[in-house]
Amino acid sequence: MESLIKPDQTWLLWSFLIGWAAVSIHLEQKYKWASKVTSSVIALLGSLVLSNLHIIPTESPVYDKVWTYMIPLAIPMLLYECNIKKIWRESGRLLLTFIIGAVGTLVGAFVGYFALRNHIPNLGYVATIMTGSYIGGGVNFVALSDAFNAPSEIIAATTIADNVLMALYFFVLLSIPSMDFFRKHYSHPLIDEVESKFKATTAGTMEEHKGTDNMKKAKVTVKDIAFAFASSVIIVTISIGISDFFSRIIPTSNHFFGILNSLLGNMYLILTTLTMLLATYKAEFFSSIKGAQEIGMFLMIVFMVVIGTPASIPAIIKTAPLLLVFCAIMVAINMLIVFIGAKIFNFNLEEAIIASNANVGGPATAPAMAISKGWTSLVGPSILVAVCGYVIGNYFGIIVGNILI
């Protein structure tokens, strides 16, 4: 059955993609229910419904342009704050806990895969993209989906399952500080401080919110926008050239070289690594570009609109519940290994909670949880380690993809 809007109606489709992404962001910021659902899911669900009602097409050259150009451009912009030296200097203990959690995510991906591979089709793709997502975040989800050409129906169903699980996961994390078991077996200095100095901590939290508001009000100039796009385009161009070079010169005659070719010939791996190095050794320049993070996030929301277009609602209903179980296995093992690691290295309960949150929830949720709990000393480090996850997530995800797909 033909759609009302035809695949070659380019401007009409661009209007829908960008317009619906903007509406999704507006809803998230204006309404409580939408902030809980998130703009990414609203964007995906809107296009999912319209494509299944045959109002927009399931395939179009317009959608291909988003995959080809928008996503590679977004990734460097989202990594301009990823200064590895700064992350280690300011967040050493939390970073180590975070890396332990990343290993937990990796283990969880393999456990979940071998437990459910006979029940979920294309589970290797899910394990790959969720490894990246549960170490870094949405950036890795998108990059790995594109790098391994994951089927759109699987991506849409996984997104929905992931967001359902997130609500349960955050509830568990928020509840842990009040549980006697964890208080008994872990040191918890920040929790004690909050309880003994409630009024002072509340004032500190308000200042943290004010600081965040001031950052949001920082003026973005035309120069910032120009530098954000220009630098991103140049980085993507160089990354494509380097990955193409490695894919040509590295033979695939045996298993070892085949894996090496897949890794070094992967544009997203090179793109992530190159941006991280630039953000570390040219930190003054890249951290000074205002608005890059916001532009990158908007491009990601546009991508989520595209993801919903080819997906079949009946197929998602059939697949999503099992995917929810798979994601739950990954998150449970991540949390288990984080807390075991924290116990072995004598890290605080608060560090374990924030590290796991930074793994699974990403840079948006980890500082929000730290602020909400009054753990103000962990707000900055939580952002830094979560951003670092953008880099680590792609490495881990590509390793999983090369093994399971």
C-alpha positions as CSV (number, residue, x, y, z in Angstrom):
1,M,0.0,0.0,0.0
2,E,1.4,3.4,-1.0
3,S,1.9,6.1,1.6
4,L,0.1,9.5,1.5
5,I,3.5,11.2,1.3
6,K,5.7,9.8,-1.4
7,P,9.3,8.8,-1.0
8,D,10.5,11.4,-3.5
9,Q,8.7,14.3,-1.9
10,T,12.0,15.5,-0.4
11,W,11.1,18.8,1.1
12,L,7.9,17.5,2.6
13,L,9.8,14.6,4.3
14,W,12.5,16.9,5.6
15,S,9.8,19.1,7.0
16,F,8.4,16.2,8.8
17,L,11.7,14.8,10.1
18,I,13.0,18.1,11.5
19,G,9.6,19.4,12.5
20,W,8.7,16.3,14.5
21,A,12.1,16.2,16.2
22,A,11.5,19.9,17.3
23,V,8.0,19.0,18.6
24,S,9.4,16.1,20.5
25,I,12.0,18.2,22.2
26,H,9.4,20.9,23.0
27,L,7.1,18.3,24.6
28,E,9.9,16.9,26.7
29,Q,10.8,20.3,28.1
30,K,7.2,21.4,28.7
31,Y,5.3,18.4,30.1
32,K,6.2,16.1,32.9
33,W,4.9,13.0,31.2
34,A,7.0,13.8,28.1
35,S,10.1,14.3,30.2
36,K,9.7,10.8,31.6
37,V,9.1,9.3,28.1
38,T,12.0,11.4,26.6
39,S,12.1,13.2,23.3
40,S,13.9,10.2,21.7
41,V,11.0,7.9,22.3
42,I,8.4,10.5,21.3
43,A,10.3,11.1,18.1
44,L,10.4,7.3,17.4
45,L,6.8,6.6,18.3
46,G,5.5,9.4,16.1
47,S,7.1,8.2,13.0
48,L,6.3,4.6,13.9
49,V,2.6,5.3,14.0
50,L,2.5,7.5,10.9
51,S,4.5,4.9,8.8
52,N,2.2,2.1,10.0
53,L,-0.8,4.2,9.0
54,H,0.8,4.7,5.6
55,I,1.0,8.5,5.9
56,I,4.8,8.6,5.5
57,P,6.8,6.1,3.5
58,T,8.9,3.4,5.1
59,E,11.8,4.0,2.8
60,S,13.2,7.2,1.2
61,P,16.5,8.7,0.0
62,V,15.8,11.4,2.6
63,Y,16.2,8.8,5.4
64,D,19.4,7.6,3.8
65,K,20.9,11.2,4.0
66,V,20.3,11.2,7.8
67,W,22.3,8.0,8.2
68,T,25.0,9.1,5.8
69,Y,25.6,12.7,6.9
70,M,23.7,13.7,10.1
71,I,24.9,10.9,12.4
72,P,28.6,11.2,11.5
73,L,28.4,14.9,12.0
74,A,26.7,14.6,15.4
75,I,29.2,12.3,17.0
76,P,32.3,14.7,17.1
77,M,30.1,17.5,18.4
78,L,29.0,15.3,21.3
79,L,32.6,14.4,22.1
80,Y,34.2,17.9,22.2
81,E,34.2,17.8,26.0
82,C,35.9,14.4,26.2
83,N,39.3,15.5,27.6
84,I,40.8,12.2,28.9
85,K,43.4,14.0,30.9
86,K,40.8,16.1,32.7
87,I,38.6,13.0,33.3
88,W,41.4,11.1,34.9
89,R,42.7,14.0,37.0
90,E,39.3,15.0,38.4
91,S,37.5,11.6,38.5
92,G,40.1,8.8,39.0
93,R,38.2,6.7,41.5
94,L,34.8,7.1,39.8
95,L,36.4,6.4,36.4
96,L,37.8,3.1,37.6
97,T,34.4,2.1,39.0
98,F,32.9,3.1,35.7
99,I,35.4,0.9,33.7
100,I,34.5,-2.0,36.0
101,G,30.9,-1.3,35.1
102,A,31.8,-1.3,31.4
103,V,33.2,-4.8,31.8
104,G,30.0,-5.8,33.6
105,T,28.0,-4.6,30.6
106,L,30.2,-6.6,28.3
107,V,29.8,-9.7,30.3
108,G,26.0,-9.1,30.5
109,A,25.8,-8.8,26.7
110,F,27.3,-12.3,26.3
111,V,25.3,-13.9,29.1
112,G,22.1,-12.4,27.7
113,Y,23.0,-13.4,24.1
114,F,23.7,-17.1,24.9
115,A,20.6,-17.3,27.2
116,L,18.2,-15.9,24.6
117,R,19.7,-16.3,21.2
118,N,17.3,-19.1,20.3
119,H,14.3,-17.0,21.2
120,I,15.1,-13.5,19.7
121,P,16.1,-13.1,16.0
122,N,19.0,-10.9,15.2
123,L,20.1,-10.8,18.9
124,G,23.7,-10.3,17.9
125,Y,22.8,-6.8,16.7
126,V,20.9,-6.0,19.9
127,A,23.9,-7.2,22.0
128,T,26.2,-5.0,20.0
129,I,24.2,-1.8,20.1
130,M,23.2,-2.2,23.7
131,T,26.8,-2.9,24.8
132,G,27.7,0.5,23.3
133,S,24.6,2.2,24.8
134,Y,25.0,0.7,28.3
135,I,28.6,1.9,28.4
136,G,28.2,5.2,26.7
137,G,24.8,6.2,25.6
138,G,22.6,7.2,22.6
139,V,25.6,8.3,20.6
140,N,27.0,4.7,20.7
141,F,23.5,3.2,20.1
142,V,23.3,5.2,16.8
143,A,26.9,4.7,15.7
144,L,26.9,0.9,16.2
145,S,23.4,0.6,14.6
146,D,24.9,2.3,11.5
147,A,28.2,0.5,11.6
148,F,26.6,-2.9,11.6
149,N,23.5,-2.1,9.5
150,A,21.2,-3.3,12.3
151,P,17.6,-4.0,11.0
152,S,15.3,-1.0,11.8
153,E,12.6,-3.1,13.4
154,I,15.1,-4.5,15.9
155,I,16.4,-0.9,16.6
156,A,12.9,0.4,17.2
157,A,11.9,-2.6,19.5
158,T,15.1,-2.3,21.4
159,T,14.6,1.4,22.0
160,I,11.2,0.8,23.4
161,A,12.4,-2.1,25.6
162,D,15.3,-0.1,26.8
163,N,13.2,2.9,27.9
164,V,10.8,0.7,29.8
165,L,13.7,-0.9,31.6
166,M,15.2,2.5,32.4
167,A,12.3,3.5,34.5
168,L,12.6,0.4,36.6
169,Y,16.4,0.7,36.8
170,F,16.4,4.3,38.0
171,F,13.8,3.4,40.7
172,V,16.2,0.6,41.9
173,L,19.2,3.0,42.0
174,L,17.3,5.7,43.8
175,S,16.1,3.1,46.4
176,I,19.6,1.6,47.2
177,P,20.8,4.4,49.5
178,S,18.0,3.7,51.9
179,M,18.5,-0.1,52.0
180,D,20.1,-1.5,55.2
181,F,22.0,-4.2,53.3
182,F,24.0,-1.7,51.2
183,R,24.5,0.7,54.1
184,K,25.9,-2.2,56.2
185,H,28.4,-3.4,53.6
186,Y,29.6,-0.1,52.0
187,S,30.9,3.1,53.3
188,H,28.6,6.0,52.5
189,P,30.1,9.4,53.6
190,L,28.0,11.5,51.3
191,I,24.7,9.9,52.4
192,D,25.8,10.5,56.0
193,E,26.6,14.1,55.2
194,V,23.3,14.7,53.5
195,E,21.4,13.3,56.5
196,S,23.4,15.2,59.1
197,K,23.5,18.5,57.3
198,F,20.3,18.5,55.4
199,K,19.7,22.3,55.2
200,A,23.3,23.1,54.1
201,T,23.2,20.3,51.5
202,T,19.9,21.6,50.1
203,A,21.4,25.0,49.7
204,G,24.4,23.5,47.9
205,T,22.1,21.5,45.6
206,M,20.2,24.8,44.7
207,E,23.5,26.4,43.8
208,E,24.3,23.4,41.6
209,H,21.0,23.9,39.8
210,K,21.8,27.6,39.4
211,G,25.2,26.7,37.9
212,T,23.5,24.5,35.4
213,D,21.0,27.2,34.4
214,N,23.8,29.7,33.9
215,M,25.6,27.2,31.6
216,K,22.4,26.8,29.6
217,K,22.2,30.6,29.2
218,A,25.7,31.0,27.8
219,K,25.4,32.9,24.5
220,V,26.0,30.8,21.4
221,T,27.4,32.9,18.5
222,V,27.4,32.4,14.7
223,K,31.1,31.7,15.1
224,D,30.4,28.9,17.5
225,I,27.9,27.3,15.1
226,A,30.3,27.8,12.2
227,F,33.2,26.2,14.1
228,A,31.0,23.3,15.4
229,F,30.0,22.3,11.9
230,A,33.4,23.1,10.2
231,S,35.4,21.1,12.7
232,S,33.0,18.2,12.7
233,V,32.9,18.0,8.9
234,I,36.8,18.0,8.8
235,I,37.0,15.3,11.5
236,V,34.5,13.1,9.7
237,T,36.3,13.6,6.3
238,I,39.7,12.6,7.8
239,S,38.2,9.7,9.7
240,I,36.6,8.3,6.5
241,G,40.0,8.6,4.7
242,I,41.9,6.8,7.5
243,S,39.3,4.0,7.8
244,D,39.2,3.5,4.1
245,F,43.1,3.4,4.0
246,F,43.2,0.7,6.7
247,S,40.4,-1.4,5.1
248,R,42.4,-1.4,1.9
249,I,45.8,-2.3,3.2
250,I,45.0,-4.8,5.9
251,P,44.4,-8.2,4.4
252,T,41.5,-10.4,5.4
253,S,43.3,-13.7,4.7
254,N,43.0,-15.0,8.3
255,H,40.8,-14.5,11.3
256,F,43.2,-12.1,13.1
257,F,43.7,-9.8,10.2
258,G,39.9,-10.0,9.5
259,I,39.2,-8.6,13.0
260,L,41.9,-6.0,12.7
261,N,40.5,-4.9,9.3
262,S,37.0,-4.6,10.9
263,L,38.3,-2.5,13.8
264,L,40.7,-0.1,12.0
265,G,38.5,0.0,8.9
266,N,35.5,1.1,11.0
267,M,34.8,4.7,10.4
268,Y,33.0,5.2,13.7
269,L,35.9,3.8,15.7
270,I,38.4,6.1,14.0
271,L,36.0,9.0,14.3
272,T,35.5,8.5,18.0
273,T,39.3,8.0,18.6
274,L,40.3,11.0,16.6
275,T,37.8,13.3,18.2
276,M,38.8,12.1,21.7
277,L,42.5,12.8,20.9
278,L,41.7,16.3,19.6
279,A,39.4,17.0,22.6
280,T,42.3,16.0,24.9
281,Y,45.3,17.7,23.2
282,K,43.4,20.7,21.8
283,A,41.0,21.0,24.7
284,E,41.1,24.8,24.9
285,F,39.8,25.1,21.4
286,F,37.2,22.4,21.3
287,S,35.8,23.0,24.8
288,S,35.3,26.7,23.8
289,I,32.8,25.8,21.0
290,K,29.5,26.6,22.6
291,G,26.3,24.9,21.3
292,A,28.1,21.8,19.8
293,Q,26.5,19.4,22.3
294,E,23.0,20.8,21.7
295,I,23.4,20.6,17.9
296,G,24.7,17.1,18.1
297,M,21.7,16.1,20.4
298,F,19.2,17.6,18.0
299,L,20.7,15.6,15.1
300,M,20.3,12.5,17.2
301,I,16.6,13.2,17.7
302,V,16.2,13.6,14.0
303,F,17.8,10.1,13.6
304,M,15.3,8.7,16.1
305,V,12.5,9.9,13.9
306,V,14.0,8.1,11.0
307,I,14.4,4.9,13.0
308,G,10.6,4.6,13.6
309,T,9.7,4.8,9.9
310,P,10.4,1.3,8.7
311,A,9.3,-0.5,11.8
312,S,6.3,-2.8,12.0
313,I,4.1,-2.4,15.1
314,P,3.1,-6.1,15.2
315,A,6.7,-7.1,14.9
316,I,7.7,-4.8,17.8
317,I,4.9,-6.1,20.0
318,K,6.1,-9.6,19.4
319,T,9.8,-8.9,20.0
320,A,9.9,-6.1,22.7
321,P,9.0,-8.2,25.8
322,L,11.9,-10.6,25.2
323,L,14.2,-7.7,24.4
324,L,13.2,-6.2,27.8
325,V,14.4,-9.5,29.5
326,F,17.7,-9.2,27.5
327,C,18.3,-5.6,28.5
328,A,17.4,-6.5,32.1
329,I,20.1,-9.2,32.2
330,M,22.7,-6.7,30.9
331,V,21.8,-4.1,33.5
332,A,21.6,-6.6,36.4
333,I,25.0,-8.0,35.6
334,N,26.4,-4.4,35.2
335,M,25.1,-3.5,38.6
336,L,26.3,-6.8,40.2
337,I,29.9,-6.3,38.9
338,V,30.0,-2.6,39.8
339,F,29.0,-3.4,43.4
340,I,31.4,-6.3,43.6
341,G,34.2,-4.1,42.3
342,A,33.4,-1.3,44.6
343,K,33.5,-3.7,47.6
344,I,36.9,-5.2,46.5
345,F,38.5,-1.7,46.0
346,N,36.7,-0.2,49.0
347,F,34.9,2.4,47.0
348,N,31.9,4.3,48.4
349,L,28.3,3.2,47.9
350,E,27.6,6.6,46.2
351,E,30.4,6.0,43.7
352,A,29.1,2.6,42.8
353,I,25.6,4.0,42.2
354,I,26.7,6.9,40.1
355,A,29.1,4.8,38.1
356,S,26.4,2.3,37.2
357,N,24.1,5.2,36.3
358,A,26.7,6.8,34.2
359,N,27.2,3.4,32.3
360,V,23.6,2.7,31.7
361,G,21.9,6.1,31.8
362,G,24.6,8.3,30.3
363,P,25.7,11.9,30.8
364,A,22.2,13.2,31.3
365,T,21.0,11.0,34.1
366,A,24.2,10.5,36.2
367,P,24.6,14.2,37.3
368,A,20.8,14.5,37.7
369,M,20.8,11.6,40.2
370,A,23.9,13.1,42.0
371,I,22.1,16.5,42.3
372,S,18.8,15.0,43.4
373,K,20.6,13.1,46.2
374,G,22.7,16.0,47.3
375,W,26.0,14.4,46.3
376,T,27.3,17.6,44.8
377,S,31.0,16.5,44.8
378,L,30.1,13.8,42.3
379,V,28.1,16.0,39.9
380,G,31.2,17.1,37.8
381,P,33.0,13.7,37.8
382,S,29.8,11.9,36.9
383,I,29.5,14.0,33.7
384,L,33.2,13.5,32.8
385,V,33.1,9.7,33.2
386,A,29.8,9.4,31.4
387,V,31.2,11.4,28.4
388,C,34.3,9.1,28.5
389,G,31.8,6.3,28.0
390,Y,31.0,7.6,24.5
391,V,34.6,6.6,23.5
392,I,34.8,3.3,25.4
393,G,31.3,2.2,24.3
394,N,32.2,2.1,20.6
395,Y,35.3,0.0,21.3
396,F,33.4,-2.6,23.4
397,G,30.4,-2.6,21.0
398,I,32.5,-3.2,17.9
399,I,34.3,-6.1,19.7
400,V,30.9,-7.6,20.5
401,G,29.7,-7.1,17.0
402,N,32.7,-8.8,15.4
403,I,32.1,-11.8,17.6
404,L,28.4,-12.2,17.6
405,I,27.2,-10.9,14.2
